[in-house]
Amino acid sequence: MEILFELEYEEKMPIGDSADEDFSLFIKSAKTRLADDFNDEMLSSAYWFCVNNHKDVLRKSGKPYYSHPLKVALLLINIFPICDNETIAASLMHDTIEDVEDVSYSKVKDSFGKVVADIVDGVTKISFENSSKSIGKAYTYKKIFTALAKDIRIILVKLADRLHNMRTLHYLKEHKQKEIALETLNFYTPIAHKLGLSRIKQELENLSFYFLDKQTYVAIRNALTDKRKEFLKYIQLFTDLIQQSLNEQFIDHTLSIVHKHEYEIYKIMQDGKSLSDIDNFYSIVIIINSNNITECYTAHGILAKAFTTINLLDYISNPKIDWNRSLNSELYGPDGKRVEIIIRTQEMEKVAEEGFFSVYTFEKGNARGLDLSDEDITNWEEWVEDIIKSRGEEAIQMIWNSVKVNLFDSAITVFTKDGISLVLPDEASILDYAFSLSEQDGISCIAGKVNGVTHDIGHKLKEGDQVEIITSPNSQPKPDWNRFVVTNKALLGLYKFFKENPGLDITNQRDSNIDDFKIRITGEDKEKMLQRITEAIGKNNMLHIQLDTTGTLFSGLITLKMQERKKLDLLFLELFKIEGMRSVENLKPDNI
């Protein structure tokens, strides 16, 4: 079986000629999808509420306006992995509060209940008569992101709404096409990716790419068509050999050929490859007809013996951020061409198709799409308000960057010293890592060890790094720490600290108590340890030192003279760089 991706257009689903005929189609589709859960009264009422309130209004296509919310509802019913009566009803009314003067939140709530009204309100764009368009969009991004964190059904309606708008984008002027396509690529596709909605993500990417750069899109599309003809016989030969190898070892499986979509090829080209250099236009997906994970590894071992394996990425042990689990490898085929192989169990295939929603049902309550607490959400909303007020036109980019990071569009996996894995966004620092452990770890972090080497808090982490933080109970954040972090956990932790400590600027602040203070150090009693400690502190800063040794360990009290806390933190960092140093503690007078 070969799976291809095509651009979708509105004409493929003719709707809008007869409200009565469209009603019959809608009810039939909803009843089929929802089965015993189907609420005839709610959905029938929502449909006619939509038709009557958008009466005499046309879309740019010339179709009655109700055809748009109806198609949004049908998209939810037909291609989204999960939906319920409330979500479908809200999708039919998603533009009423925004566009219809006589419709308010209260009116929707009175007629359809609070859940439906909250979803409709969550999807409604925010506009301010006395503010710029970008400020309004900043508030709308805030609203959508909060919805992702609180109730994911709002995002489902928003994604279906955006998908239909992208399918009808050709009716708008070119500058508007590009503006909407860019926003879709930057904002909505990462959301679909985060939720594991691969089909939705791929279509949004392709449509966005098409409207942003039609010439390149068409060139890649034509190249794919030519390559498909060229590779089809080759791929068939290759798959026959794979099937034979697996069948000989009694591995029950199903095999399909997935054609990479245009935007995926474009991203490969952005890494410096030309179209002619790209071999792997196809991926071969092998579904093990069981949920026995061991058989995935067995299948890979069989193929590795039969063909030359280039690499192996184990997303079963280390799942992707979009919920996908699989074994991904590249093999050299009979003619030396590279082909990507993806091996999954049936359960993994379900997750690949449905993402987040393969493990969620509405009966479990409102779904959260992000790992943020209610307090985190409240702090983030307050931060957004402050950013909009203080940064004005710059706010939208800052808010977007915050949203994009939280969606982990590009992620790395790092490990604690005990081997526990943590997923962080690309460009995350030691300080981001510390805040991911706890707020207190972030506040008190002064440095970190990455793969055994000491680095400052701003050091950027890489895939596979093993990280250990170094903390000081008397350390306090500095205002410039904001430039070291990208995660919301860290951003909000710092925001909360400075909010509770207004006017604090430790960078330029002197502390009269630092003239004479003590630190306690412990470590391994290595050769030249005292010399290294003295060099790290500086003789001019050291008033007194007392060291005691017990076996292979030492402990000591050092009296120092310094003027700036910043220098004290730098001193801690230098001491931790000494091989064998285990702890450094700043002692308050009552600790001595």
N, C-alpha and C positions, 0 to 999 in steps of 0.2 A: 504494500500500500504506500502510495506517495502522497504526502501532505503538502499542499501549496497555500500561500497566503495571497489573497487578492484584495484590491481596494474595493470598498463597498460604496455604493451611491444610493441616494434616496429612491431613485426610479425602480430599484429592485423590489420595493415594498410599496406599491401604489395604494395610498390612503388619502382621504380628504374629499372624495367625490360624494359620499353619502354618509352622514352621521349615523343613520340607522344601521347600514351595512357594516360600518366600522365598529359599531357597538357589538354586533353579533360576533364579529371576528375577535374582538377584545375579550368578551365574556367566555367564548369557547377556549381561547388560549389560556386565560387565567384559570378556568375550571380544570383544564388538562394538567396544568403545572401544579396547582395547589391541591388538587384532588379533594380529600375529605376536609381539608382546612379552608376550602374556598368559602368566602363570605360574600354571597350574592348581593345582599343589601348594601354593604359598604362600598363595594367596587362599582355597582351600578350607579349609586348616588354620586360617587366621585367622578365617574365618567361624564354624567350629564351636568354636574357642577362645572367641570372643565369646559365642556362644549358651550354651555350657556354663558359663562363668564368671559369667554374669548370670542363670542359671537361677533361677526362682521369685521374681524381683524384678520389680515392676511400676512403670511410670511413672505420673505424676499422671493421665494420660489413661485409665489402666486397661489399657494395652497392655503386653505383655512388654517388659522393659527393653532386650533386644537389638534391638528395632525402632528405637531411637534411633541407636546406632552404625551400624546397617545403612543407615538413611536418610542419615546423614552420608556414608557411603561412596557411596551412589547419587547424592547431590548432587555429589560430586567427579567421579563418572563422567559424569553427564548434563549439568551446566551449567558446571562449571569448565573453563577453556580448556586446562588441561594437568594430567596426573596420571600416576603410574607404579604398578607393583605394590607397591612399598614404602609409598608414601603411602596407597594404598587399604587395604593390610593394617593399617597403623598406625591408620587412621581407625576400623576395626572394633574395635580394642583400646584406643581412646584413653581410656576410662574405667576400664580394668581395674586399673592400678597404683594409681589413686586410690581406687577403690571396693571392690576385691576383696582381702581379707586375704591370700590365698594367692598372689597374683600380685605379683611384684617386677620391677624392671628386669632383674635377672640371668636370671629365668625367661623373659622375653620375648626377651632377647638370645640365650639358649641355643637357643630354639626357632625364632626368625625372623631372627637376625643383628643386628649392632650398629646398622645404619642404621635399621631398623624400631624397635628399642628406643629409640634417640635421639629419634626423632620422637614416640613415645608419651610418653616422659619429658618432652619439651619442651612437650607439650600439657597435661600433668598440673598441676593447680592446686597451690599450696603452702599448707599450713595449719600453724599453730603452736598447740599446745594451750595454751601459757601467754601467748599474745599476742592482741591484739585482732583483729577481723575485718579492719580497715583495714590493719594491718601485714601480715597475710597477703596481702591484695590487692596491697599495694605490692610485695612480693616476686614475686607472680605477674606483675604488669606488667613488672617487671624481666626476668623469664624470657622473656616473650613478645617484648619489644622486642629482647632479645639474639638470640632465634631469628630475628627479621626480619632482623637484621644478619648472621647466620651461615648459616642454612639455611631458605629460604623455604617449604619443604614443611610445616614445623611450622605456619606461618601459614595455609597452605591448609586444613589439617585444622581449625585453630581457627576460621577463618571459616565453613567448612561446618558445624561444630558449633554455632556461634552462630546461623547462619541457620536451622537446624532448630529450635533452642530458641526462636527468635523466632516461628517458624510455629506453635509449640505453646504460646505464652505465655498464651493465653486459658484454659488449665487452672489457672493459678496465681492467687493472691489479688491484689487490685488493687495493694496497696503493693509487692508483689514484682514485678508487671508493670512498674510505673513505675521501680523501681530498676534492673532489667535493661535496660529500654528506654533509660534515660538513659545507662547505661554503654555500650550498643551505639552510640548516636548519637555519644558523645564519644570512644570509643576504637576501635571496630571499623570504623565507616564511614570514618574518615580512613585507616586501613590499606588498605581496599579501594580508596579513591580514589588513594592513593599508587601502588598496583600497577596502576591502570587497569582494575580489575574493575568496570566501570560498572553492569552488570546486578545484581551482588551488592550494590554500594553503594546503588543505587536502592531495591532491595527492603528492605534493612536500614533505610534512612532512612524509607521509608513505614511499615513495621511499627513502628518506634520512635515515629514521630509519632502513629500511630494509638493506641498504648497510653499515650502521654503526654498526649494531648489529643484524645480521641475526638470531642468536640463540634466542634472546629475542623476536624479531619480530615473529618468527614462533611459539614460545610458546604462545604468546598472541593471535596470529591468531587461533591456535588450540583451545585455551580456549574460544575464541569468538564463534567458531563453535559449541563447546559443550554447551556453555551457550545459544546459539541461539536455539538449540534443546530443552533445558530445559525450556527456558522462553517463547517460542513461544505460547504455549497454554495459559500460564498465562497472557501474554501480550494481547492476543486476548480476554480473559475474561475481563481483565481490560478495554480495549478499548470499549468493548460492554457496560460496565457499564457507561463509560464516555459518549458514544454516547446517551445512554438512558437518562442520566441526562440532557444533553444539549437539546435533542429533546423535552423532556417534557416541557421545558421552551421556546421552539420555537426559539432556537439559530441556525440559518442556518450556517453550518460549513462543512469543509472538514478535515479529520483526516489522518495523516500518521505516520508511525513508522520509526524513523531514527536510524540506527545502528551506534554507536560510532566507529570511526576508530582506528586502532591499536595504533597510536602515541598518540591519546587522552587518551586511556586507560593507556599507559605507563606513561604519565604525572600524572595521578591520583595515580599510583603506587609510583611515586617519592615523593608523600606527605606522604608515610609511609603505604599505604594500600597494602595488598596482593591481588592477583587475586581472591582468594576465598571470600574475604571480600567485593568485589565490586558487588553491586546489579544492579546499573543503567547502564547496558550496552546499554540500549535503551533510546531514548528520544521520547516522543509522542508530535507531532506538531499538533496544532489545528489552522487551518486557518479560521477565521471568513469571511464568504462570503459577505463581504461588506468592506467599509473603515471607518466604524463607530467605533472609538476608545473606546467609552463607552461600546460597546458590549464585548470587551476584558475583561474589569473589571467585567462585569456582568457574563461572562463565568467563570472567576476565582472564583467569589463568589459562583456560583452554585456548582463548584467542591469542594470548601473549605467546604461547608456544607455536601456534600455527602461523602467526604473522610477526612482523617486527613492531614492537611497541615503542612509541616515541616518548610518551609520558603518561602518568596516571594522576588524576585529581580525585581524591576520595571525599566526596560530598555526602557519603553515608555517615562516616564518623564525624565529619565537620560540615553540617548542613549549611546551605546558602542562606542569605538573609531573606530571600523570597520564598522560604519554606521548602525549596527543592532539595531532595536527597537522591543521589545517584553516584555511580562510578563513571567518570568521564576520562576517556583516553583517546589518543590518536594512534592510528595504525598505518603502516605503509602497505598499500595494496599490491596486487600482482605486478603493476607497472611502476611501482615506486611513488604513486600518488598518495597524498595524505588524506585520510578519512577519519572524521570524528565518530567515536562510538560512545553511546550513552546506555548504561545498563541500570534498570530499575526493577523493583518488584511491582506487583499490581497495586499495592497500597501506595507506593511511591509515585506511581503514574497518576493515581487519583489526586494526590497532593500537587503534582506538577500541573494538572489541569485546573484544579480548584483552589490551590494555595491555602490561605488562611481559612477559607470556608469549608475545607475538607474536614476540619476538626471542630467546627462550630455550628451550632444550631440555635435558632432564635429562642428556643425553649430555655436555653441557659441564661437568658437575660441579655442586656445590652453588651455588645462586644466592644472591647477597646483594641484599637489597631496599633497603639504604641505603649511601651512600658513606662508610663508616666502616672504618678499618683495624683489625687485630687489637688494636693498642695503644690505639686510640680506645675500642674495646669494653671492654677490660680497665679502662681509666681510668674509663669510665662506670659499670661495675659497682662499682668501688671507691667512686666518688662516691655511688652509691645506698646502699651499705652505711653510709657515713658519715652520709648524710641520715637514714636510718631510725633509726640509733642516737642521733643528736643532736636530731632534730626529732619523733620519735615519731609522733603522730597527724597532724601536718602533712605527713609524708613523702609520703603517697599523692598529694596535690595537686601537690607539687613534682615528683615523678617523672612524674605524668601530663602536667604542663606541658612537661617536657623531651621526653617521647615525642611529644606533639602537635606541638611545634615541628619536630622532626626529620622528621615526616611531611609538613611543609610544607602543612598543610591550606589555608593561605592564603599565597600566595607573590608576590614582586615580582621583577622583572628589573632589574638595574642593570648599568652598563657601566664597564669600566676606561677609562683615558685613551686607550688604543689601540683602543677600540671593542669589546673582547671582552665578551660578556655573561656574567653570573653570576646564578644564581637563589638568592635568600635568602628566609627566611620573613618574613611581614609583621611590622613592628615591629623589624626588624633595624637595628643601629646601625653607625656607622663602625667601631667596635671589632669587631663581628661580621664586617664586611667584611674587616678586616685579618687576622683569624684564618682566614678562608676562603682567603686567599692563602697563608699559612704561619703556623706557630706563632711563628716569630721576628718576623714582621711584626706579629703581635698583641701580643707582649710589648714590642716597642720602639715601638709606635704612641703618638704624643702628640696627634695631631689629624688632620684630613683636609680635603680640598677637595672640595666637592660642587657640581658645575656651576660651578666656578671660584671659589666662595666658601668661605673657611676656617671650619670648625666644630670644636667639641670632640668627643671620642671618643664621647660619648653621643648625638650627633645621630642622629635616626631617619631612615632612608633611605626614599625614595618610588620608585614605579614609574618607570623610565626615567632615574633619576639617573646622572650620570657622576661616578665617585668616584676620588680619588687620595689615598693615605694619606701622612701626614708622620710620619717616624720619627726617633728619636734613639737612638744606640747605647748611651747610658748611662741610658736610661729604664728604669724598673722598674714593674711593676704594683702597684696599691694594693688593699687588701682591698675597698674600696667599688666597684671596677670590676665586680664581679659584678652590680651593679644596672643596668649599662649593656648587658648582653648577653642574648640569647635563644637563640642557637644552641649546639648541643652542642660544636662545634669550639672556640668561645670559652670555654664553660663548663669544658670539660675541659682546655683550655690553661691557664686560670687555676688550676684545681684542681691540675694537675701542678706549676705554678710554686710555689704556696704549700706544696705537699707537700714539695718539694725545698728550700724555704726556710722551715722552721717558725718560727712566732713573729714573722715579718716583718710589721711594721705601719708602713709608711713614712709614713702620714698624720700620725702623731704623733712620728716619729723625727727627731732632729736629727743632722746629720753635721758633725763638727768640720772636715772637709776643705773644706766649702762656704764657709767664711768668705772665702777668697781663691781664685778659680778663673777660668779663661779659656774663652771661646767663640770659635769662628771662624765668620764669616758671609760669604756671597757673594751677589751679586745684580746687578741692572741699575743703572747709575749714573744714577738719575733725579733730577730737581729736588727739593730739600728732603729727600733720602733720609736725610742725617745727622740732621736735625731729627726725622724720624719715628722713627729708631732710638733717639735719646736720649729721646724722649717714651715710647716703649714700655718701655724699660729703667728709666727714672727716674733723675734725676741723683744721688740719694742712694745708688743701688745701683752706680754706675759709678765705678771707680777710675781706669781708663785706657782709651783707645780709640786704635787705629792703623788707618787706612784707606789702601788703595792702589787706584788706578784704572788700568785698562788698556782703552783704547778705550771701549766702552759698558758695561763690567762693572767691578765693584769687589769687593775682598776685604778683610777686616779681622779684627784680633784685639782683643777687648774683655776687660778684667779687671773682674770683678764682685765685689761683696760681698753675700752673702745668708746667711740662717740656715736656711731650710727648703727641702728639695728640692721640695716641692709648689710653692713660689713659683718655683723654677727652671723647672719644667714649664709653669707658667702664662706665664712670660716667653717661653719658646719659642713658645707659641701666639700671643702678641701680636706677636712678631717675624714670624711667618709670615703674619700678617694684612696686613703691609705690602706694597703692590703692588710687584712686581719682586723680592721676596726669593726666593732660590733654595735656599739651604741654611743650616742653623744646626747647629753641632756643638759639643758640650761636650768640651773637651780635657783629658785627664789630663796630669799633669806630664811623662810620658815622651813625649808627642806634640808637645811645644813645642820 
